[in-house]
Structures are given as structure tokens and as C-alpha cells.
Amino acid sequence: MGKISAQAKEQYTEKLKEFKSVLEEHRQKESDLNAELRNDRDRIGLLSIEAADVNLNIVSYLVLMNNLSVALLGIKNDAYLNEARKTCYKSIINLENAVSNYIDVPFSEYEGKLEKIKSIDQAARWKLVCKLGFSISSVKDAFGENTKWKWSFVEIEGRFAVVAKNLLDLKTLMAGLDPRADFYQERFAHLKLVKRLLQNSADGYREKYELSTLRIDDFKLAINYLGGLRRLNALVGEPEEANDLKKKIDIWKSKMDQDIKKKES
């Protein structure tokens, strides 16, 4: 790496100061929301979603600060990126508090949580899902291909898939897929993304199991994600897709049972 010029260092210091100032504003906002969450449990859903959004703003500035370091100093700042990765988790946890982290259960088991955030329309939910997805991708791309956090991102992306699914109001979903319905485009795009995310998460956990951990829990999670996708296919009237997934689940379960027997022998 070549010598860093004094001008580049000065530019970096000045811009970093500006970014840190805005970052602290967002951190203060998050702190205030956490205080509200402790004192107003009746609004936990709405406040948690607001906190999730604020945490994504924090992620964006941490990524910007890393990009600034790369552009002006030629150095990736792992401290900023690791904090951004952890803050993605925080945002997801906020959303799990709002809509649950259930992967494959009947909608009735978390419908009450959706009722408490019904004032948030489909357009706003889709915007938040896109923002979270972009934030995760930005952090993942900044770390690069050979990061030690490769398998951590399987978990992050899996939990993202679940909260994205659980932000959908499955009670009104079918009616909302009428092209004449309000927010049809956003709802259709949201559903399409969720299906892809659930499949990717199943594949990601299966790969993690085969190539890294050999932990049965990872294999079970992979199957659980397929189950969540199958349940969604059945709900939106896609019996062929649901049947194909049932066959795949049966094959994966058979393989898992064989592996369990091998471990026990």
C-alpha cells in the first residue's frame, strides 16, 4: 500500500467527524426508544419497529465510515464493520420483538402481535424490509468473500427471512393480492422476496451443516425453513410448490435421520 497523503488524512478526519456526529444522534434516538420500551409495554410492537429502523440508520453510517476509510486511506475498518454486523442483529431482534421469530407455525400463534402494528401499512413494511436487506448486503459485501463471519451471515439472513415473513399479515394476504387492492405491488414484491429468502435460508443452513458444523440443529433449522416456505405456499394457493417442498423435506429428514444414526453408532 502506498503512502497516505496528508490531504487524504485531513479529508478523512473531517468527514469522519461529520459522520460520527450524525451517528451519535441516531444512537441517542435508539437509547431514548429503549427507555420508552421499558416504560410502555403496550406499544412494544410499534416502538420496536421504530427502533429497528433507527438501528438500520446506525448501520448505514458505520458502513459509510468504513467506505470512507477504504476510499481515502486504503484500509478496511473491521471495527466499524463488526459494529455494523452486530447492529444488524439488533435491528432484527427489534423486529422479532414486534412480530415474533416463528419460522413454521400457524399464523394464529403470532396474529396478536400483528394486530398491535396494524397502523403500519404494507408500503411502510415493504420499505423496512428492503432497508434491512440492503443493510445486511452492504455489511456482507464490505467484509468480502473470505470473511470469518461467513456462517454468521447465514444466521443473520435466516433471521431476516423470518421477520420479513412475519411482517406480512397472512390474515389479509390473499385479499391483498388482488391487483386492485391498496399496496398490491408492495405486497406482491414482499411475498416474492420472502419466498426466496426462506429457500435461501434453508439452503444456507444445509450448507453450513455439510461444510462447517455438522450440527444436527443446523440441519433441523434448514428443514424448518423449508416447512415455513411450504406453509406459505399452501396459504397462497400454490399446492404444486407445497407438494414439491413436502417431498424435499422428506428427503432431507431421511438424510438427517441417517446422519444421526451414524453419529450414535
N, C-alpha and C positions, 0 to 999 in steps of 0.2 A: 504494500500500500504506500502511495506517495505521501509526501509531507503535506500536512493540512495547513492551508494558508491562514494568516491572522485574520483576513477578511471573512473567510468561511467560519472561523471560530466565533467571530463577533456576530455575524449573522445568526449563527446557531443560538448563541446565548440570548440575543434579543428576542428572537422568535420563540424560543423555549419559555422565556419569562412570560410572554403573552399567552401561550398555550396553558402554562401552569396556573395562571390567574383564572382563566375560564374553567379549568379543571377543578379548582378549589371551589368555585361557585356551584358546580354540579355536585361535588362531594358534600357540601353543606346542605344542598337541597335533599340529597339522599339521607343525610343524618336527620334532617327535620321530618322527613317522611317516616323514618324508622321510629322516631319518637311518637308520631301520630299513630302508627300501627300498634304500638304498645298501649296506647290510651284509648283507641277507638276500634275495638274488635268488630263492631257492627259493619264497618266499612273496609274490612280487611281485603276484600276482593279488589275493589276499586283502587285503594291505596297501594296494594301490591303491584297492580298493573302500572300505576304511575311510577312506582319505584323501579320496576323493570325497565321502563323507558329511560329514566334518569341514568340508570347503570349503563345502558347502551350508549348514552351520550358520553359517559366517562370512558367507555371502551374506545369510542371514536377518537377522543383526544389522546389517549395513550398510544393508539396506532399512529396518529399524526406525529406524535413526538418521536416515535421510532423512525418513521419515514423521514423526518427532518434530519435525524442523526445519520441515516444512510445517505441522504442526498448531499449533505454539507460536510460530514466528517468521514463518510465511507465506512461507518461502523454500525452494525445492527445492535440495538439496545435491548438485550434479553430481559433486563429488569422491567422495562415498560411493557414488553410483550407478555411476560409472565403475569404481570398485574392485570393486563387486558384479558388474558385467558381466565384468570380467577374471577374477574368481574363479569365475564360471560356466564360463568356458573352462578354468580349472584343474581343476575337478571333472570336466569332460568328458574332458580329457586323461588324468586318473587312470583313468577308465573305459576309454578307448581302450587304455591300457597293460594293462588287465586282460583285455579281451575283443576287442581289435583295432578298427580303424576301417574294415574292409572293407565296402563297400556292396553289391556284387553279385558274390559269389564262392561256390563250393561250401562247405558247412559244414565239410568236411574240412580246409579251409585254416586254420581257426582253432579247430577242435574241441579241440586240445590245451590251449588257454587256458581253455576252459570246464571241462575236466577238473580244472584246478587250483583252481577255485572251486566245485566240486560240493557242498561243505559248506554253501553259501549256498542256502537253499531258495527256492522260487518266490515265497512270500509276501514274503520279505525283498527279493527282486529287484524285485517289483512296487512295494513301498513306496519303494524307492530311486528307481525311475523316476518315480513320482508326485512325489516330493520334488524331483527335478531339474526336472521340468516346471513345477511350481509356482514354483520359484525363478526360472526363466527368465521366466515370465509376470509375476511380481512386479516384476522389474527392468525388463522391457519396458514394462509399464503405468506404472511410475513415471517413466520417461523421457518418455512421452507420444507422441502420434501423429506429431508433426513433428520427431522427433529426427534428428540427423545420423547416428545409429547404425542407421538403418532396415535397411540392407543387411547390416550386421554381424550383425543378429539372424537373417537368412536363413541365414548360415553356422552360427551357434550352434544354431539349431533343426534344421538339417540334420545336424549332428554329433550332436545329441541323438537324432535319429531312428535314426542308425546304432548308437549304443551301446545304445539301448533294444532294437533288433532283435537285436544280438549278445549281449545278456544272456539271450535265450531259448535254451534247449537244444533245438536243432532235431532232435537225435537221438531225444529222448523226447517231442517236442511232440505228435505225433498221439495217442500213448497217453495223454498228459496231458490231452487234450481230451475224454476220456470223463468225463461228469458225475460218475461215481463216484470219479474219481481225486482224490488229495490236492491241494489248492490249485487245483482246477478253476476256480473263479470268478476267482481272481487271474490264472491263466494265460490264460483266455479274454479277460479285460479287457486284459491286457498285449498279446496278439496283435492285438486290435481297435485299440488305440491305435497300435501300431507301423505297421499298415497306413495309418492316417490320417496319421501323421507322415511316412511315406515319400512319400505322394501330395502332401501339403502342401509338402514339401521340393522335390519335382520342380517343382511349380507356382511355388514361391518363386524357385528358380534360373532358371526360364524367364522370370519377370517381371523378375528382376534383369538378365538378359541383354537383354531387349527395352527396358526403361525406363532402364537405367543404364549398364551397362558395354560392351555389345556384344562382350564377350569370349567367344570360342568355348569356352574352358574352362568357363565358366558353363553354356553350353548342353549341353556334354558331361556335366557333373555332373547337370543336370536329367534327361537321358536315363538316366544311371547309376542314379539313384534310382528311376525307373520300372522299370529292369531288376531292381533289388533287390526291389521290390514284386512284380513278375511271378514271380520265383523263389520268393518266399514263397507266393504264390497257388498255384503249381504244387505246392509241397511239401505244402500242407494240403488238396489235393484240390479246387481251385476252377478247373477248366480253362476255363470261360467267361470268368471275370475275367482269367485269364492270357492268353487269346487276344485279348481286347479290348485289353489292355495291349501285346501284341505289335504290334497294328495301330497303336496310338498311338505306340509307339516308332518304327515305320517311317515314320510321317508326320513326326515330329519330326526324325528323321535326314535325311529328304529335305529338309526346310526348312533344316536346318543345312548340308547339302552345298551347297544353293543360295546360302546366305549366304557360305560360304567361297569359292565361285566368284566372287561379286560383289566380295569383298574383294581377290581376286587379279587381277581384270580391270582 
